Amino acid sequence: MGGWTGKVLRVDLTTGVITKEDTTKYKPFLGGIGLGYKVLWDEVPPGTKAWDPANRIIFGGGPLTGTGTPLSGRCSVTSLWPNHPEELPASGHMGGHWAAELKYAGYDALIVQGAAAAPVWIYIKDDVVEIRDAGKMWGNGIYRATADILNIVGADARVAAIGQCGENLVRLSNVMNDRSHSAGGVGSVMGSKKLKAIAVIGTGSVKIEATKTAWKDLVSYQNTLLGANSGGVVPNIFQSWQPDGYYGGTRWTAAKGLYWGAATPPVHTGDCTATDMNSIGLRTFKGYADFGAGVGDKHTVKIGGCHACPIRCHIATDVPALEAYGFSRYQVNTCNGNSTGSGFTTGIASRTEDNILASQAGVALSDDYGWWSDYGMAQADFTFLATPLSLARWQELVGVGAVATANAGKSVYQVRLTPAEYARVPWSKYTGTDFVGKMDFMKFVIQDIAKNVMLDGTQATYEKMVAGQSPTGAGNATLGAYIAVGAGRLEKLWPELAEEH
């Protein structure tokens, strides 16, 4: 079957039974998402919740995945979504190389069901599939777990893993492979199944219907149509072939005199023509686009990307000053990890050394703990909830009356957290001007989210939060647990947030 391997792999963590099934019945539904939804429709009873053993989590590529088709490297990770207030079906979408590796191992999709009694990880190498003990990995971050597995099976493996956020059932948690390519929102489904990671090694190939010559011609033709990351075909910095004055607000920011300055030796991005396929990876100079001249270009080692994607948006940086704060100087990120640093800090000017420091520290924290920001929604909510509000603004949120008057000048967090919990949070570091304090505050918040506990120290649940919530005052959970529960549920607990949304 052109584009399909013909097999779907199924692992039942409750029974330990591993089976291989025919893909044919899923073909009409086309691709990773369609296949995943078909599995949920057929197999998961109504009323099932995201963390129930009866839920499935389905990792699926599509018929183009692994064929070399440009932009075809993504993996759809489909399940009942913990972040959705009604836990309806949805998919997280993971880049990197994992989905192609699964195809090369001979599988169109992996279906995981049930729940293990103790932490495990799944090993896949072609026909060999094993459930292995992950007891020593449980409690560690994604980076450490990935390194441990690679040390066991070899560097050729592709590893999708969860961090402490997924283990502790943080609804905003992800599954991540290749250091920073993540499927947001589904990490806690793996955590509920005691599944730490899935490692894949594939030595096979994907068959196609076209001849190799015809296929290569199609791929080359598509590459001549590509611009830069996010589909931009109009450069944002003047190129020699470009009509003067015609610019696009894109990430196509390569130019003469701009270098990947931290590369050895530095790499000149240069003047890129639209028809030069070998310059596609240079065009998306994401370091420069994100962090500006003299900062982004200075610290960029290279721009990488996902399997079969010539439009590179995966930045590798070298920021030596990170080591003073306990982080590796070498970081990589693709998207929203970048915004953690700005979302949980204030007063850091963009396109400065402090900006890239905070950004890459935020990447290291959120990506290692496996926290997902809901595409920046969590940081936007945090800023609103942490900001003191005027009487007029409180009246807009809760109406004119004694509640608004009593809350005037306070933040929502000041009202909704208990006095002791509010005092536990180092707000002076958040609002202060000391940069070290800002970095400490960011660490505090991410680590507090990952713990995900109630005030009594037990694991946080939404049901406990509902039971302990005062209609107009404080609840019974920690700051991190309220962030961890996600916007959809938090706005039901706190009407002020619903009104803001």
C-alpha positions in Angstrom: 0.0 0.0 0.0 1.7 3.2 -1.2 2.7 5.3 1.8 1.4 2.8 4.3 3.4 0.0 6.0 0.2 -2.0 6.4 0.6 -2.7 10.2 -0.6 -1.0 13.4 1.1 -1.8 16.6 -1.0 -2.2 19.8 0.4 -2.4 23.4 -1.8 -3.2 26.3 0.0 -2.1 29.5 -2.5 -3.8 31.8 -2.1 -7.3 30.4 1.4 -6.9 28.8 -0.1 -8.2 25.5 1.5 -6.8 22.3 -0.3 -7.3 19.0 0.2 -6.3 15.3 -2.9 -5.5 13.2 -3.8 -4.7 9.6 -3.9 -1.0 8.7 -6.6 -1.6 6.0 -9.6 -0.8 8.1 -8.1 2.6 8.9 -7.2 3.6 5.3 -10.5 5.4 4.6 -9.9 7.8 7.5 -6.5 8.9 6.1 -3.6 9.9 8.3 -2.7 10.0 12.0 -5.6 12.0 13.2 -8.2 10.1 11.3 -6.8 6.8 12.4 -6.7 8.0 16.0 -10.3 9.2 16.0 -11.4 5.9 14.5 -9.7 4.0 17.3 -11.4 6.2 19.9 -14.8 5.9 18.2 -14.6 2.1 18.0 -13.0 1.3 21.3 -13.5 3.9 24.0 -16.9 3.8 25.7 -18.8 7.1 26.3 -18.1 8.5 29.7 -14.5 7.4 29.7 -12.1 10.0 31.2 -8.7 10.9 29.9 -6.9 9.1 32.8 -9.0 6.0 32.7 -7.1 2.8 31.7 -9.9 2.3 29.0 -8.7 5.5 27.2 -6.3 5.0 24.4 -3.3 7.2 23.3 -2.6 6.8 19.6 0.7 7.9 17.9 0.2 8.1 14.2 1.9 9.4 11.1 0.2 9.7 7.7 0.8 8.1 4.3 3.3 10.8 3.4 5.3 10.4 6.7 8.7 8.9 6.0 8.5 9.3 2.2 10.7 12.4 2.0 7.7 14.6 1.1 8.6 18.1 2.3 6.9 19.1 5.6 5.7 15.6 6.4 7.5 14.8 9.7 4.7 15.4 12.2 3.1 12.8 14.5 -0.5 13.1 15.7 -0.9 12.0 19.3 -4.6 11.5 19.7 -6.5 10.8 23.0 -9.2 12.0 25.2 -7.7 15.4 26.1 -7.1 16.1 29.8 -7.0 19.8 29.2 -10.4 20.0 27.7 -13.1 20.6 30.4 -15.2 17.7 29.1 -12.1 15.6 28.1 -13.2 15.3 24.5 -11.0 13.8 21.8 -8.2 15.9 20.4 -4.7 15.6 19.1 -1.3 17.0 20.0 1.1 17.3 17.1 4.7 16.4 17.5 7.5 17.3 15.1 11.0 15.9 15.1 11.9 12.5 13.6 9.8 10.1 15.8 6.9 9.5 13.4 9.2 8.7 10.4 11.2 6.3 12.6 7.9 4.5 13.6 7.2 4.0 9.9 10.7 2.7 9.2 10.1 0.2 12.0 7.1 -1.0 10.1 4.1 0.6 11.8 1.6 3.2 10.7 0.6 3.9 14.2 1.0 2.8 17.8 -2.0 2.3 20.0 -1.4 2.2 23.8 -4.2 1.1 26.2 -4.6 0.0 29.8 -2.2 1.1 32.6 0.9 -0.5 34.0 1.1 -1.3 37.7 4.6 0.3 37.9 6.5 2.7 35.6 7.5 1.3 32.2 8.9 2.3 28.8 8.3 0.7 25.4 11.1 -0.4 23.2 10.5 -0.9 19.5 13.1 -2.1 17.0 11.4 -3.3 13.8 9.6 -6.6 14.8 11.0 -6.6 18.4 8.6 -4.8 20.8 9.1 -4.9 24.6 7.7 -3.3 27.7 10.6 -2.5 30.0 11.0 -1.3 33.6 11.2 2.5 34.0 11.4 2.6 37.8 14.8 4.3 37.9 13.6 6.9 35.3 10.4 7.9 37.0 10.8 11.2 38.7 13.4 12.5 36.3 13.0 15.0 33.6 12.7 14.4 29.8 16.4 15.1 29.2 17.6 12.6 31.7 15.1 9.9 30.7 16.0 10.3 27.1 19.7 10.1 27.8 19.3 7.0 29.9 17.4 5.3 27.1 19.8 6.3 24.5 22.6 4.9 26.7 20.8 1.6 26.8 19.7 1.1 23.2 22.0 3.4 21.2 22.1 6.8 19.8 20.1 5.9 16.7 16.8 5.6 18.6 14.2 8.2 18.6 12.7 8.7 22.1 9.3 10.3 23.0 9.1 10.9 26.8 7.3 12.8 29.5 8.7 14.7 32.4 7.5 15.3 36.0 4.5 17.3 34.7 3.1 14.3 32.9 3.9 11.9 35.8 2.1 14.2 38.3 -1.0 14.5 36.1 -0.5 18.2 35.1 -3.2 18.7 32.6 -0.9 21.2 30.7 1.8 18.6 30.0 3.4 17.3 26.8 5.1 14.4 25.2 8.5 15.4 23.7 11.0 13.9 21.3 14.4 15.0 19.9 14.9 17.4 22.8 12.2 19.9 22.0 9.6 18.7 19.6 6.4 18.2 21.6 2.8 17.1 21.4 1.0 19.5 23.8 -1.8 18.5 26.2 -1.4 14.7 26.3 1.6 14.1 28.6 -0.6 13.2 31.6 -2.3 10.5 29.6 1.1 8.7 29.4 1.6 9.6 33.1 -1.7 8.0 34.1 -0.7 4.8 32.3 2.7 4.8 34.1 4.3 5.1 30.6 7.6 7.1 30.8 8.8 6.9 27.2 8.7 5.1 23.9 11.9 4.5 22.0 11.9 3.5 18.3 14.5 2.2 16.0 13.5 1.5 12.4 15.7 0.0 9.7 13.0 -0.4 7.0 11.6 2.0 4.5 8.2 3.3 3.2 7.1 2.1 -0.2 5.7 4.7 -2.7 3.6 4.2 -5.8 5.6 6.6 -8.0 8.9 5.8 -9.6 11.9 7.1 -7.6 12.6 9.6 -10.4 9.1 10.9 -10.6 9.0 11.2 -6.8 12.2 13.1 -6.7 10.9 15.5 -9.3 7.8 16.1 -7.3 9.8 16.8 -4.1 12.1 19.1 -6.0 9.2 21.0 -7.5 7.6 21.5 -4.1 10.9 22.8 -2.7 11.0 25.5 -5.4 7.6 26.8 -4.1 8.8 27.0 -0.4 9.8 30.2 1.3 10.7 30.3 5.0 9.1 29.2 8.3 5.3 29.7 8.7 4.9 29.7 4.9 6.5 33.1 4.3 7.5 33.5 0.7 8.3 37.2 0.9 11.6 38.0 2.6 11.6 40.4 5.6 15.1 41.6 4.7 16.0 42.9 1.3 17.4 40.2 -1.1 19.1 41.0 -4.4 16.2 39.7 -6.6 13.5 41.4 -4.6 11.7 44.5 -5.7 12.8 47.3 -3.4 10.2 48.3 -0.9 8.4 45.0 -1.1 8.8 43.2 2.3 6.8 40.6 4.2 6.4 40.3 8.0 8.0 36.8 7.9 10.8 34.9 9.4 12.8 35.0 6.1 15.5 37.1 7.7 18.8 35.8 6.1 20.9 38.6 4.6 24.4 39.6 3.5 26.5 40.2 6.6 24.3 38.1 9.0 25.9 35.0 10.4 25.1 32.1 12.7 27.7 33.7 15.0 28.1 30.9 17.5 28.8 28.3 14.8 32.4 27.1 14.4 33.2 28.7 12.0 30.4 31.2 11.8 27.9 30.5 8.9 27.0 33.3 6.6 23.3 33.2 5.8 23.7 35.5 2.8 21.5 36.7 0.0 19.1 33.8 -0.7 17.2 33.4 -3.9 13.8 31.8 -4.0 14.9 29.1 -6.4 18.0 28.0 -4.6 16.8 24.9 -2.7 20.0 24.7 -0.7 19.3 28.1 0.9 15.9 27.1 2.3 17.4 26.2 5.7 19.4 29.5 5.9 16.4 31.7 5.1 14.5 31.2 8.4 17.1 32.8 10.6 15.0 32.3 13.7 17.6 33.4 16.1 17.8 36.8 14.4 14.0 37.0 14.0 13.3 36.2 17.7 16.2 38.0 19.4 17.4 40.7 17.1 20.8 42.0 15.8 23.8 41.6 18.0 22.0 39.0 20.2 20.2 36.4 18.2 22.9 36.2 15.5 25.6 36.2 18.1 24.2 33.2 20.0 22.9 31.0 17.1 24.8 27.8 16.5 22.5 26.6 13.7 18.9 26.3 12.6 17.7 22.7 12.5 14.3 21.1 12.0 12.1 18.1 11.6 12.3 15.0 9.4 11.9 15.9 5.7 11.3 19.6 6.4 13.6 21.9 4.5 12.1 25.0 6.2 14.2 25.0 9.4 12.8 26.6 12.5 14.5 24.7 15.3 17.1 27.0 16.8 20.3 25.8 18.6 21.9 28.4 20.8 25.1 28.8 22.8 24.5 31.3 25.7 27.5 30.9 28.1 25.9 33.1 30.8 23.2 30.4 31.4 25.7 28.4 33.3 25.8 30.9 36.1 22.1 30.1 36.7 22.4 26.3 36.7 21.5 25.7 33.1 23.5 24.3 30.2 24.8 27.0 27.9 23.5 24.9 24.9 19.8 25.0 24.3 17.4 24.1 21.5 13.8 25.1 20.9 11.2 25.3 18.3 8.3 27.4 19.5 6.5 28.2 22.7 9.3 27.2 25.1 10.7 30.5 24.1 7.8 32.4 25.7 8.1 30.8 29.2 10.9 33.2 30.1 8.9 36.3 29.1 5.6 34.9 30.5 6.8 34.4 34.1 9.0 37.5 34.3 8.4 41.2 33.9 10.4 44.1 32.8 12.9 42.4 30.5 13.4 44.3 27.3 13.2 42.3 24.1 16.2 41.8 21.9 18.7 42.1 24.8 21.1 39.7 26.4 18.7 39.4 29.4 15.9 38.5 27.0 17.8 35.5 25.4 19.0 34.4 28.8 15.5 34.3 30.3 14.1 32.7 27.1 16.6 29.9 26.9 16.3 29.3 30.7 12.6 29.0 30.2 13.1 26.5 27.4 15.3 24.4 29.6 12.8 24.4 32.4 9.6 23.8 30.5 11.0 21.3 28.1 12.7 19.2 30.7 9.7 19.1 33.1 7.4 18.5 30.2 5.2 21.5 30.8 3.0 22.8 28.0 1.9 26.4 27.9 -1.2 26.0 25.8 0.4 28.1 23.1 1.1 30.9 25.5 -2.4 31.0 27.1 -1.0 30.0 30.5 1.5 32.9 30.5 -1.2 35.4 29.4 -3.5 34.2 32.2 -0.7 34.3 34.7 0.1 38.0 33.9 -3.6 38.9 34.3 -4.0 37.0 37.5 -0.9 38.4 39.1 -1.5 42.0 38.3 -3.2 44.3 40.9 -6.5 45.5 39.6 -8.3 48.8 40.2 -11.7 49.2 41.7 -13.1 49.9 38.2 -11.6 46.8 36.8 -12.9 44.6 39.7 -16.3 46.1 39.1 -16.1 45.1 35.4 -15.2 41.6 36.5 -17.6 40.9 39.4 -20.0 43.8 39.4 -20.5 46.8 41.6 -20.7 45.9 45.2 -18.8 45.0 48.4 -16.7 42.3 46.7 -15.3 44.7 44.2 -14.6 47.3 46.9 -12.9 44.8 49.1 -10.7 43.5 46.2 -9.7 46.9 44.9 -5.9 47.1 44.5 -5.4 43.4 44.8 -4.6 40.8 42.1 -6.9 37.8 41.5 -4.1 35.6 42.9 -4.1 37.7 46.1 -7.9 37.1 46.5 -8.0 33.4 45.3 -4.9 32.0 47.1 -5.0 31.7 50.9 -2.9 34.3 52.7 -0.3 31.7 53.6 -0.1 30.4 50.0 0.1 33.9 48.6 2.9 34.7 51.1 4.8 31.5 50.0 5.2 32.8 46.5 8.2 35.1 46.1 6.3 37.9 44.4 9.1 40.5 45.2 11.3 38.6 42.7 8.5 38.7 40.1 8.0 42.5 40.4 11.5 43.5 41.3 14.3 44.7 39.1 17.0 42.1 40.0 17.6 39.8 37.1 18.8 36.9 39.3 15.5 37.2 41.2 13.5 37.0 38.0 15.3 33.8 37.0 14.6 32.3 40.4 11.0 33.2 40.2 10.7 31.4 36.8 12.3 28.3 38.3 9.9 28.5 41.3 6.8 28.7 39.1 7.7 25.8 36.7 8.7 23.6 39.6 5.6 24.4 41.5 3.5 23.5 38.5 5.3 20.2 38.1 4.6 19.3 41.8 0.9 19.8 41.3 -0.2 19.5 44.9 -3.0 20.7 47.1 -2.3 22.8 50.3 -2.4 19.6 52.3 0.4 18.1 50.2 -1.7 15.5 48.3 -1.9 15.3 44.6 -4.1 18.1 43.2 -7.3 17.2 41.4 -10.0 19.5 40.0 -12.6 17.8 42.1 -10.7 18.7 45.3 -10.4 22.3 44.0 -14.1 22.5 43.3 -14.9 21.2 46.8 -12.6 23.7 48.5 -13.4 26.8 46.5 -15.0 29.8 48.2 -17.4 31.6 45.9 -15.7 34.9 46.4 -12.4 34.1 48.2 -9.6 31.6 48.6 -9.4 28.0 47.5 -7.4 25.0 48.8 -4.6 24.5 46.2 -1.1 25.8 45.5 -0.3 28.3 42.9 1.3 25.7 40.7 -1.8 23.4 40.9 -4.1 26.2 39.7 -1.9 26.8 36.7 -1.6 23.1 36.1 -5.3 22.6 35.8 -5.6 24.6 32.6 -7.6 27.7 31.5 -10.9 25.8 30.8 -11.3 24.5 34.3 -9.7 27.5 36.1 -12.2 29.9 34.6 -15.0 27.7 36.0 -13.4 28.0 39.5 -12.6 31.7 39.2 -15.3 33.7 37.4 -12.9 36.7 37.1 -10.8 34.7 34.7 -13.9 33.7 32.6 -14.9 37.4 32.4 -11.4 38.3 31.3 -11.4 35.6 28.6 
